[in-house]
Amino acid sequence: MAWDTPTLSELITRIGDDIATRMQDTLVRVRYSLPWTLARTLAGAVSDVHGFLGYLAGQITPKTATDAYLDDHGSTHGITRGAATPAEGFALVTGVALDTLPAASVMTSEDGHAYTTDIAVQIPAATTAVYVPLTASAAGSASNVDGGAELTLASPPAGFSATATVLSADGCTGGTGAAKATGIAVLYAVSGSTQLAASQLVRHDGLIYVTDAAVTWQGTGYRAVAITANAVGSTYNCAAGTALTVSVPGVGVSASANVALPGLTLGTDQQTDDEYRQEILAHLRNPPQGGAKADYVAWAKETPGVDVTEAWVFGHGDDPTIALPEVHVRFVVDDGTGTSTVPSAGQEAEVYDYLMTVKPVTAQLDDGAGTEFVTKPTPHAVTMTIALTKLAEYTTSDVRDNIYASLRAAFARSSVEYGTTYFYNSQLHEAIAAAEGVDWYLLTNVDAPAGTQVTLASYEWPTLAAGAITWA
């Protein structure tokens, strides 16, 4: 039978009745009499005891435990709460050639978050800007900031501008013996300039990268340009800030470029009680079995330095094209805002390396010839057209952003499976309607002029890139 904790009023009545019965004293009903006061004083103390006992009862099981008690449950099973990490990245600072920005220089964002430079950096000769590595002063995702955001240098040395532009710490990554490194280069040009697709960018040691698509400047300044290494191999991997030279710059385009990717990311909050609880419960409900599917999911999620939000495991029984004893793992990661996204090549390599240290010796996570079976789902870029009417108190831009966020969150909850699966229009309607500020809308052209659903092939995962929605 369930225990019902008595309310304060019930305790007062119960204690008052006990006093009146045992003492034959009717003054317990008289306001401010000694029995009346005693009943309320005791009831208050007993109510606190009941409340504390109820709190302790909730800490007995990890399903309801919180704070330090939940940590104790987790530590019993060797599961540690994920700690908060600071955001990291690069900022573009401007100044006079050969001037030096000292290490530990402080920059602040518009919302007051502080960042410090990791090392001293000197502006190269014949240039006026340099990329500086930064780390947020405090851990947590609140310190993440989008690429292009402006930071203010607290005490700029002589010759340095007091403002800096944010770039992330990711450079060209993912190069392996069988894959090409990919990344972003930052180019400067005047408004109206165009850099053609397949333009070559040359590193100081002669290695060549090519632009993935043509880019046109709508205004004078720096633009991010997607690039891919000209050949496979890890030698093409390089850090953010690496200097590149454009072989044939477009008219008005600077011949110099630097490797970068917009955004200060990598900052994560400490795991919440709910997130930590789910991890503990998943461990209890799926105890280690020496290489079961649940083991690979748990191992992927505990990879140091990679925030894996979900993983899917496939073997010969799931996909007859998978040979025995191969194990294929596909996973997605947190994009820094709590929404899942496809991992980078570097994150794929980290999860693969970690799984290799914990997997059963008989399982194969690669084919022995350079192809690894630990990878991202195949992104399926979804497109659609939405005619939108917003509520009067919202701006059009804000409502569109809300719809993008709602759809991305819906896609992020999709599973990766073998065989054809569908993301139905009803699910799209549910996500759009849930976006704040939407009054009325019409959804058309989903994935095709007359599309009625998103059709996903084996191992595909729906994604929504910027510009994927045509606003009618």
N, C-alpha and C positions, 0 to 999 in steps of 0.2 A: 504494500500500500504506500502511496506517495506521502511524503511528509509535507504538511502545510505549515509554513512559518507564521505564527500569530502576529497580527499587527499590533502597533503600540496601543491602540484603543482597546483591543481585545485583552492585552496583558493588564492594562489598568483595571478593566472590569473584573478580570479573573482574580487579581491580587486584592482588589477592594472587597470582593465577595468573600474571599478567604479570611480577611481581617474581620469583617463584620460577623462571620459565622463563628470564628474561634474566640473572639473577644466579646461577642454579644454587644457590639458597640455600633450604633446606628449613625454615629458622627462621620463615618466614612463617606456619607453622601453630602456632608456639610462642607462647602467650599472653605479652604484654608485651615480646616481642622487638622490635628495631628494625624489621624488615620488617613484622611484625604490626601495630605501631603506625602505621607509614607508610601501609599499605594502608587502615586505617580513617580516618586523617586526610584522605587524598586523596579517599576515597569520600564523606566528609561534604561536602567543598568542591564536588566535582563534582555531588552530589545537589542542592545549593542552586542551582547553575547550571542544571541540568535543570529544576528547579521554576520558576525565573524565566523561562527560555525558554518553558516551557509556559504561564505566565501571559501573556507577551507574545503568544504565538500566539493566545490567546483574545481579545486586544484588536484583532486585525486586522480582524475583521468586527463590525458592530453587533449581529449575532445573539447574540454571546457577550461583547461588550465590557462593561465595568463602570466606574462612577465617572467620573473625569476623562477616560478614554479614550472612554467613551460620549458624553460632552459634546463631545469633539472631532469624533466622527462626526456628531453632530447639527448642530454649528455649520457643518460643511462644506456641509450642505444647508439652512442657514438656519433650523434648528429649535432653539429654546431650551428647556431643561428648565423646566417650570412651577415657579415659586418658591412657597415657603410664604407664607401670608398670615395675619395675626392675626384672631381672632374679633372681631366688633363687635356692638354692640347697645345696649339701654337697661336701666337698673335703676330701680326705683321706690324712692326713699328718702323717709323720713318725718322730720319735724321741726317746727319752729315757723314760722308764717307770717312771711314777709319775711326769714328767715334765709337765708344764702348758703353753698352748698357750693363751695369753690374748685376751679379747674381743677387737673388732675393729682393729685386725691385718689386714694388707692389703696384698692381693695377686693380681698379674697381669697375664693376659694371653699373649700369643705370639703376639696378635694383639693390645695389649696395654690397654685392658679394665681392670678396677680395681674392686675388690671384697673385702668386709670386713667381718670378722667373727662376727656373731651375739652375741655370748656368749663366755666366757672363758671355755676352755675344757682341762681336764687333761688326759694324757695317762694312761690307767689302768695299774695296776701292772702286770708284766710278759708278757707284750705286747710291741710292738714298733710302733703301729699306732693307730689313732683315727679318727673318722668322725667328721668334723667340719661344722656347718651350715653357709652358706654364703649368702650375698645379694649383687647384683651388685651396684656399686656406682652411676650409672646413669640408668635411665629408658630407655626402648626400646629393641626391639628384637635383636639389634646388639650385646647386651651383652650375648645372649644365646651362650652356648658352648657345644659341644658334650661330652658325657661321655668318660672318658679315656684321655681327653685333659690335658695337663700339665700346672699348674699355678706356678708362682714364688712368694715365700713369701718375702715381702719387707724387713722385719727386723726379721728374725727368732730368737727366744730365744735360749739360749744355749741348745744344745742337739737336736734341731729340724733341719730336713732337709730343705733346701731352696726351695724344690719343693713339689708340692702336686698334687694329681690326682682328677679330677672332677667326682662327682657323683651327682644325683639329689635329690631333697627334697622329692620325693615320696617314701613311704614305702609300707607296706602291707595295702591295703585299700579295701573298698567294702564289708566288713563283715556286714551282717545284720542278722535278725532273721531267714532268709531262704536262705542265700547265704554264700559261703566260701570266706574268705579274700584271695587275691592273691597278689603277688608282686615279688620282685627280692632279692636274697641273693648274696653277694659277697664272693667267696671262693678263698683261695690261695693254689696253688699246684705247684709241679715241672713239667717240660715238660714231656708229655707222660702219665700223671696220668689220671684216669677216675673215675668219681663219677657216680654211677648207678642211674637210674630212680627210683622213689619211695623211695629214701633215706630219713630218718627222720632227721629233724633239731628241736632241743628242745629249747624253750625259757626259761628264768630264772625262770618263774613261772610254768614250766612244760607243757605248751601248745605246741603242735606238729604241724610241717609243713612238707610237703613232696615235693621232687623235681619232676618237671613235666616230665623231660627227662634226659637222660644220657648226661654228658658233658665230653669231653676229652680236655686236655690242650695241645696246640700246642707249647707252650713255657712257661717257668716258670713265674708265676705272678698271678695276680688277675683275676678271671673270674666271669661274671654275670650269675647266675643260676635262672631260673624261679621256683617259689615255690607256693604251694597252702596249705591253712590251712587244718588240718586234720578233722575239723568239722565246721559246720556253726556257725555263731554268731559274733557279733561286738566285743566281747572280744579278738578276734584274730587280730583285727586291731592294728598296731603298727607303730611307727615313724621310719624314716630312721635312721640308726646307731644303732638300737636295736641289742644286741648281741644274737646270736644263737649258739648252739653247735651241730655239726654233730654227730649223734648217732654212725654210723659206717662209718668213713671216708675211702675213697679209699686209696690205697697205694700211698704215696706221697702227699695226700691231707691234709691240715690243718683241725683240728677238730673245729676250731672257724670260724664263719661267721658273717656278718653284713648285715642287711636289707638295700637295696639300689636299685636304678634304674638308668642306665647310662643316663647322660645328665643333664645339667643345663637348665631348661625350665622355663615356666611361664612368661618370659619377652615378653611384647607386645608393639608395637608402638601405639602412639596416633592415633585414627581413622583418616584416610585421608579424604579430602573433598569428594571424590567419595564415600567412604564407608559410611560416615555420611549422605551424600545427599540421598543415596539409603534408608537409615533408615527413614529419614524424609518423602521421597516420599511414601514409603511403608505405613507409618502412615496415610498420607493424602489420599492415594488411598484405604486404608482399615481401615476406622474409627472404633473405638471400638464399638462392637455390643453385648456386654454382654455375650461373650463366643462363638463367631464364631471361625472357624478354624484359621483365620488370627490373632485373639486375642491370641490364644495359641502359635502361632509362635512368635508373638511379645513379649509375656511374657517370653517365653523360652530364647529369645535373650537378654532380659534385666536382666537375672539372675545375681546378683552380684557375681563377682569372677569366672564366667565361660564364656569363649568366644565362645558362640554358633554361628556357621556359618550358619547352616540351620536346620530347624525342619519340620517334617511332622506329620500331625494330622489325626487320623482315628476314625470314629465312626461306629455305626451299619449300616448306609447307605453306607459306604465304604467296610465294611467287615461284612457279616451276622453272623460271629462267635462272634462278639463283642456285648455283651448284652447292652441293654439300662439301665441306662444312662451313660455307661462307655465311657471315652475318653482316647485313647491311643496316646501317643506322643513319637516319635523317633527322635533323633537329633544327629548331629555330631559337633565337636569342632575344633578350630584352633590348629594345632600342634606346633605353635610357629614360623612357617616359612610362614604362609599364606595359607597353604594347609590343607584341612579338614581331620580329622581322627576320629575314633570311640572314644567316651568318656570313661573315667575310671568309675569304680563303685562309687567312691567318687563324681565325677561330676554328675552322674545320680542322686545321692541322693540330691545334692544341687539344681538341677533344679526341682526335684520332690517337695522338701520342699518349694521352692519359688512359684511354681505353686499352691500349696495348699493354699497359702496366698492370691491369686488373682482370683482363679477360681470361677465360680458360685457355690453356695452352693449345688445345685442339681446334679452337675457333679461328677462322680466317677473317681479318678485317681489310685485307687487300689481296690482289691477285698475284703478288710476288713480282709484278712487272711494272710497278709504279702507279697502278690505279688503286686508290683507296676507296673503301666502301662506307666511310664516315663522311657525310656530306650534307649539304642543304637540300631541302625540297626543290623541285624545279619551279621557279616562279612563273605564275600564269598572270600576265598583266591584264587586268580587267578594265574595259572601257565602257562608258555609258553616257547617255544624254539625260539631263534633268532640267525640266522647266520648273522654276521655283518662284513661289510667292512667300515672302517673309512676314513675320509679325512686325508691327510698326516700330516697336521699341528696340529692334535689333538692326545692325548694319548688314548689308548684303555680304560683305567680306567675312564678317564674323559667322554668319549662318553657313556660308559655304565651307569655312574652316571646320565648323562643328559637324557638318555632314561628312567631310573627308575623315575626320577623327572617328566618327561613329562607324563608318564603313570599314576603315582599317581595323578597328577593334573587332568587328564582326568577322572579317577575314582571318584575323589572327587566331580566332577560336576554331578554325577549320582543322580537320584531321587530314593527315597524309595517308593515302591508301593505295594498294595495288588494284588496278582496274579502273574503269570509268566511274567517276562520282560527279555529283552536281551540287552547285550552290544556287538554290532556287531564288527566283525573283521575290518570293514571299519573304525570304530572309533579307534581301536588299531593301524591300519596303519597310520591314520592321526596323532596320538600322537607320534609314533615312528619317522615318517618322519620329524616331527617338531623339534626333538631333535637336538641340535647343534652338528655338527661334523659327522653326519651320511652321508655316501656316497652311500652305497647299503646295503640292508638287505633282509633276507627271514624269514618270520614268520610262524611257524608251531606249532602243538601240543598245541593249545589253550584250556586249561581246560580239555583236553582229547587227546589221540594220534591222532585223526582225527577231532579235534574240529574246528568248523567254527564260533563259537560265544561263549560268556559267557552267560549261562542261569541262571537267577536269580529267586529264589523262592520268595514267599511273604516276604516282609520286609528285603530282603537281599541287601547288599551294597558291591560292588566290592572293594577289597583291594589287595595290592601288597606288600608282605613282602620281606625282604632281602633274596636272594637265590631263589626267585620264578621264576626267569628267568634262563633257561639253555642256556649258550652261546655255540653255535655250531661252 
